Amino acid sequence: MTTSNLTQYRANWQDEIDSAALYSAIAEIEKQPPLKEVYRRLAVTEQSHVGFWEEKIRAAGAAVPSPRVGWRTRTLIWLAQRFGTGFVIPTIATLEQAGEHTYQKQPETAGTGLAAQERSHRRLLESISGGSGSAGIEGNALARLEGRHRSLGGNALRAAVLGANDGLVSNLSLIMGVAGAELSNQTILITGFAGLLAGAISMALGEWISVQSSRELYQRQLGIEASEIEHIPDEEQQELALIYEAKGLPKEQAQALATRLMSNRETALDTLSREELGLDPEELGGSAWEAAAVSFFLFSIGAIVPLLPFVFFQGITAVIVSAVASALGLFLIGSAITLMTGRSIWYSGTRQAVFGLIAAGVTYGIGRLLGVSVSG
C-alpha cells in the first residue's frame, strides 16, 4: 500500500460523498415525482460507493475523515435551488462521465460494477436532459422526464460563464490596445464604453435571432404534426407505438399506450411533440427577449471590469489596476468553469487569467507600436 493509493481512496471517497449529497438535495428540490424517485435512488447508490471507499481507507490503516460536502457541490445545489434541477443536470452528467473513466483505470474497482454504475448514471442523466435515447423507460413517464428538461439541455450554466468571459476578454483587449497608444483617459473611457455596448448589443441580437428562429422552426414543426394528427391519425398512432417499442415497451403495451394517447387530439399533439420532435410545446426553446436580455447583461458584467479602473485612475496606474482586476475576474470565471469540468480551481483559474492577459498584452503592444508610429 502506497501513499498515492491512500490519496486516491480519499479522493474517490470525497467524490462519492459529494455525489450522494448532490442527488439527495436534487431529490428534495425536484417537483416531478418520477424524477424525484430517480434522484433518490441515485443518492442511495452513491452512498453505497461511499461505504466501499471507507472500507478501502480502513484496510489501508488510515482513519476515515469526517464527511464534508465540497464547495463545488454546494454551489451546484445552490444553483439548482435558484434555477431548477434542469439547470445543473447536464453539468452533473459530465462529472459522472469523468468518474466513470477514473474508475476504469483503477484496479481496485475491477469486478465491482462501480464504473458500470457511474456509466449508467451518466446515461440516465443524459436521457433526462435530452442528450440521448432512453430505452427501457416507461413511455408516459419518459415524456414528463424529457419534456421537463430539454430546454436547458444545452447547459445554461456554461452559456452564462462564457458570456461573461467574452465580455471581459474582448473589452480588456480593446481597452489595452487604446491605452497602449497613450491616448487620453477620456478617449479610453469612450472607447471602452462603446466596446461594451457594441459587444453586448451584438450578443443580445445574436441570441434573440437564434432563439426566435428556433421558435419559428418549432412552431412550423408543431403545425405539421397537428395537420398529420388531423388527416392521418392511424399512421401517427402507429408511429407513436413504434417509438415506445424502441424505448423498451412490449409491443402490446406500446400499442395500448399509443391508442390511449391518440384518443385526445390535444394530448396526442403534446406527446408526439415531445417524443417525435423532442419539443416542449409550452416552452419552444424559451423566450427570445429573455435570452437576449440575459446575454446583454452577462456580456456587460464582464466588459465593465477592465473599464471601471479608468474611471478612478489615469495613465499607467489605471492600466495596472485594470489588468489586475481583469486577471481576478478571469480567475473567477476559470474557477466557475470547474463546476462543469471538475478540474482544479487553481489550474483552470490561472489558465484563464494567463490567456486573457496574453491577449491584452498583445493588443497593448500593437497599440503602443501604432501610437509611436503615428506620433513619430
C-alpha positions in Angstrom: 0.0 0.0 0.0 1.5 3.4 -1.1 0.7 6.9 -0.1 -0.6 7.6 -3.6 -3.2 4.7 -3.2 -4.5 6.1 0.0 -4.7 9.6 -1.5 -6.7 8.1 -4.4 -9.0 6.3 -2.0 -9.7 9.5 -0.1 -10.3 11.4 -3.4 -12.8 8.8 -4.5 -14.5 8.8 -1.1 -14.9 12.6 -1.3 -16.3 12.4 -4.8 -18.9 9.9 -3.7 -19.8 12.0 -0.6 -20.4 14.9 -2.9 -22.4 12.9 -5.4 -24.6 11.4 -2.6 -25.3 14.9 -1.1 -26.0 16.4 -4.5 -28.5 13.7 -5.6 -30.2 13.9 -2.2 -30.6 17.6 -2.4 -31.9 17.5 -6.0 -34.4 14.8 -5.0 -35.7 17.3 -2.4 -35.8 20.2 -4.9 -37.4 18.2 -7.8 -41.2 18.6 -8.1 -41.9 15.8 -10.6 -42.5 12.5 -8.6 -40.8 10.2 -11.2 -37.7 12.4 -11.3 -37.7 12.7 -7.5 -37.6 8.9 -7.2 -34.8 8.6 -9.8 -32.6 11.1 -8.0 -33.3 9.4 -4.6 -32.2 6.1 -6.0 -29.0 7.6 -7.4 -28.3 9.1 -4.0 -28.6 5.6 -2.4 -26.2 4.1 -4.9 -23.7 6.8 -4.4 -23.9 6.3 -0.6 -23.1 2.6 -1.1 -20.0 3.8 -3.0 -19.0 5.9 0.0 -19.1 2.7 2.1 -16.9 0.9 -0.4 -14.1 3.5 -0.2 -14.4 3.8 3.6 -13.6 0.1 3.8 -10.6 0.6 1.5 -9.3 3.5 3.7 -9.7 1.5 6.9 -8.0 -1.5 5.2 -5.0 0.8 4.4 -4.7 1.5 8.2 -5.9 5.1 8.0 -8.8 6.8 9.7 -11.9 7.8 7.7 -12.2 11.7 7.6 -15.2 13.5 8.8 -17.7 13.8 5.9 -17.8 17.3 4.4 -19.5 18.4 1.2 -17.2 20.3 -1.2 -17.7 23.8 -2.4 -18.5 22.7 -6.0 -21.3 20.5 -4.8 -22.7 23.3 -2.5 -22.6 25.6 -5.5 -24.5 23.2 -7.7 -27.1 22.7 -5.0 -27.5 26.4 -4.7 -27.9 26.8 -8.4 -30.5 24.0 -8.5 -32.4 25.7 -5.7 -32.5 29.0 -7.5 -32.9 27.9 -11.1 -34.3 24.4 -11.0 -32.7 21.0 -11.3 -32.6 21.1 -15.1 -30.0 23.9 -14.9 -27.4 21.7 -13.4 -28.2 18.2 -14.8 -26.0 18.5 -17.9 -23.1 19.5 -15.7 -23.7 16.6 -13.3 -23.8 14.2 -16.3 -20.3 15.5 -17.4 -19.0 14.9 -13.9 -20.4 11.3 -13.9 -18.6 10.7 -17.2 -15.3 11.8 -15.6 -16.0 9.4 -12.6 -16.7 6.5 -15.0 -13.3 7.0 -16.7 -11.5 7.4 -13.4 -12.8 4.1 -12.1 -12.0 2.2 -15.3 -8.3 3.0 -14.6 -8.2 1.8 -11.0 -7.6 -1.9 -10.3 -9.5 -1.7 -7.0 -12.8 -1.3 -8.9 -12.3 -4.2 -11.3 -15.2 -6.6 -11.0 -17.1 -4.3 -8.6 -19.5 -2.7 -11.0 -18.6 0.9 -9.8 -17.6 2.0 -13.3 -20.7 0.5 -14.9 -22.9 2.2 -12.3 -21.3 5.6 -13.0 -21.8 4.9 -16.7 -25.5 4.1 -16.1 -25.9 7.3 -14.1 -24.4 9.4 -16.8 -26.6 7.8 -19.5 -29.7 8.3 -17.3 -28.8 12.0 -16.7 -28.2 12.5 -20.5 -31.7 11.0 -21.1 -33.3 13.4 -18.6 -31.6 16.4 -20.1 -32.3 15.2 -23.7 -28.8 14.2 -24.6 -29.5 10.7 -25.8 -32.1 8.0 -26.1 -33.8 6.4 -23.2 -34.5 2.8 -23.9 -36.4 1.0 -21.2 -38.1 3.9 -19.5 -41.9 3.7 -19.5 -43.5 5.9 -22.1 -45.7 8.4 -20.3 -43.1 8.9 -17.5 -40.5 9.4 -20.2 -42.5 12.2 -21.8 -42.5 14.0 -18.5 -38.8 13.4 -17.9 -37.7 14.5 -21.3 -40.0 17.5 -21.8 -39.2 18.8 -18.3 -35.6 19.4 -19.0 -35.0 19.7 -22.7 -34.9 23.5 -22.9 -32.0 23.5 -20.6 -30.1 20.6 -22.1 -27.6 22.9 -23.7 -26.3 23.9 -20.3 -27.3 27.4 -19.3 -24.6 27.5 -16.7 -21.9 27.1 -19.4 -23.6 29.9 -21.5 -23.6 32.2 -18.5 -19.9 31.7 -17.8 -18.8 32.0 -21.4 -20.9 35.2 -21.9 -19.2 37.0 -19.1 -15.8 35.7 -20.3 -16.4 37.0 -23.8 -17.3 40.5 -22.4 -14.2 40.6 -20.2 -11.6 39.4 -22.6 -12.9 41.4 -25.6 -13.2 44.7 -23.8 -9.9 44.2 -21.9 -8.1 43.7 -25.2 -9.8 46.7 -26.8 -9.1 49.0 -23.8 -5.4 47.8 -23.6 -4.9 48.4 -27.3 -6.2 52.0 -26.9 -4.2 52.5 -23.7 -1.1 51.3 -25.4 -1.4 54.1 -27.9 -1.2 56.5 -25.0 -4.5 58.2 -25.7 -6.3 60.2 -23.0 -8.4 58.7 -20.3 -11.5 60.2 -21.8 -10.8 58.5 -25.1 -10.2 55.2 -23.4 -13.4 55.5 -21.4 -15.4 56.4 -24.6 -13.8 53.5 -26.5 -14.3 51.0 -23.6 -18.0 52.0 -23.1 -18.6 51.8 -26.9 -17.0 48.4 -26.9 -19.2 47.3 -24.0 -22.4 48.5 -25.7 -21.4 47.2 -29.2 -20.5 43.7 -27.8 -23.5 43.4 -25.5 -25.9 44.5 -28.3 -24.3 42.1 -30.7 -24.5 39.3 -28.3 -28.2 40.1 -27.4 -29.2 40.4 -31.1 -27.5 37.2 -32.0 -29.1 35.4 -29.1 -32.5 36.9 -30.0 -32.2 35.8 -33.6 -31.1 32.3 -32.6 -33.9 31.7 -30.1 -36.6 33.3 -32.3 -35.5 31.4 -35.3 -35.7 28.2 -33.3 -39.2 29.1 -32.0 -40.4 29.7 -35.5 -39.0 26.4 -36.7 -40.6 24.6 -33.8 -43.9 26.3 -34.4 -43.8 25.1 -38.0 -43.0 21.6 -36.9 -45.9 21.6 -34.5 -48.2 22.8 -37.2 -47.2 20.0 -39.5 -47.6 17.5 -36.6 -51.1 18.8 -35.9 -52.1 18.5 -39.5 -50.9 14.9 -39.6 -52.8 14.1 -36.5 -55.9 15.6 -38.1 -55.6 13.9 -41.5 -53.7 10.6 -40.9 -54.3 9.7 -37.3 -53.8 6.0 -37.8 -50.3 6.5 -39.2 -49.4 8.8 -36.3 -50.7 6.3 -33.8 -48.6 3.5 -35.3 -45.6 5.8 -35.3 -46.1 6.6 -31.6 -46.4 2.9 -30.8 -43.1 2.2 -32.6 -41.4 5.0 -30.7 -42.4 3.4 -27.4 -41.4 -0.1 -28.6 -37.9 1.4 -29.4 -37.8 2.7 -25.9 -38.3 -0.7 -24.4 -42.0 -1.3 -24.0 -43.5 -4.6 -25.1 -45.5 -4.3 -28.4 -48.9 -4.8 -26.8 -48.2 -2.1 -24.1 -46.8 0.3 -26.6 -49.9 0.0 -28.9 -52.3 0.3 -25.9 -50.5 3.4 -24.7 -50.5 5.0 -28.2 -54.2 4.3 -28.6 -55.0 5.9 -25.3 -52.9 9.0 -26.0 -54.3 9.4 -29.5 -57.9 9.4 -28.3 -57.4 13.1 -27.3 -56.1 15.4 -30.1 -54.5 17.8 -27.7 -52.8 15.1 -25.7 -51.7 13.4 -28.9 -50.0 16.6 -30.2 -48.3 17.2 -26.9 -47.0 13.7 -26.7 -45.8 13.4 -30.3 -44.1 16.8 -30.0 -42.1 15.5 -27.1 -41.5 12.0 -28.3 -41.0 12.5 -32.0 -39.8 16.1 -32.3 -38.1 16.5 -28.8 -40.1 19.7 -28.2 -41.9 21.0 -25.2 -45.0 22.8 -26.7 -45.2 25.0 -23.6 -41.7 26.4 -23.9 -40.4 26.0 -27.6 -36.9 26.9 -26.6 -37.7 29.7 -24.2 -38.3 33.5 -24.6 -36.2 35.2 -27.2 -36.4 38.5 -25.4 -35.4 36.9 -22.1 -32.4 35.2 -23.7 -31.4 38.5 -25.4 -31.6 40.4 -22.0 -29.6 37.8 -20.2 -26.9 37.8 -22.9 -26.7 41.6 -22.8 -26.4 41.6 -19.0 -23.8 38.8 -18.8 -21.6 40.4 -21.5 -21.8 43.8 -19.8 -20.9 42.4 -16.4 -17.7 41.0 -17.9 -16.9 44.1 -20.1 -17.3 46.6 -17.2 -14.5 45.0 -15.2 -11.5 46.3 -17.3 -13.2 49.7 -17.8 -14.0 50.7 -14.3 -10.4 51.4 -13.2 -10.1 54.2 -15.8 -13.0 56.0 -14.1 -10.9 56.4 -10.9 -7.3 56.3 -12.1 -5.2 57.6 -15.0 -2.2 56.6 -17.0 -0.1 53.6 -16.2 -1.8 53.3 -12.8 -5.2 52.8 -14.5 -3.6 50.2 -16.8 -2.1 48.2 -14.0 -5.3 48.3 -11.9 -7.4 47.3 -14.9 -5.1 44.4 -15.7 -5.1 43.2 -12.0 -8.9 43.5 -11.8 -9.3 41.7 -15.1 -6.9 38.9 -14.0 -9.0 38.4 -10.9 -12.2 38.4 -12.9 -10.7 35.9 -15.3 -9.6 33.7 -12.4 -13.1 33.7 -11.0 -14.5 32.7 -14.4 -12.0 29.9 -14.8 -13.0 28.8 -11.3 -16.6 28.7 -12.3 -15.8 26.6 -15.3 -14.5 23.9 -12.9 -18.2 23.3 -12.0 -18.5 21.7 -15.4 -15.1 20.2 -15.8 -14.2 19.1 -12.3 -10.6 20.4 -12.8 -8.6 22.2 -10.1 -9.7 25.7 -9.3 -6.1 26.9 -9.4 -5.3 25.3 -12.7 -8.5 26.5 -14.5 -8.5 29.9 -12.9 -4.8 30.6 -13.6 -5.1 29.3 -17.2 -8.0 31.6 -17.8 -6.2 34.6 -16.4 -2.9 33.9 -18.2 -4.6 33.5 -21.6 -6.7 36.7 -21.1 -3.6 38.7 -20.0 -1.6 37.4 -23.0 -4.4 38.7 -25.4 -4.4 42.0 -23.6 -0.6 42.2 -23.7 -0.6 41.6 -27.5 -3.1 44.4 -28.1 -1.3 46.8 -25.7 1.9 46.2 -27.6 0.2 46.7 -31.0 -1.4 49.9 -29.7 2.0 51.1 -28.4 3.6 50.5 -31.8 0.8 52.2 -33.7 0.8 55.1 -31.2 4.6 55.7 -31.7 4.3 55.3 -35.4 1.5 57.8 -35.8 3.1 60.3 -33.3 6.5 59.9 -34.9 
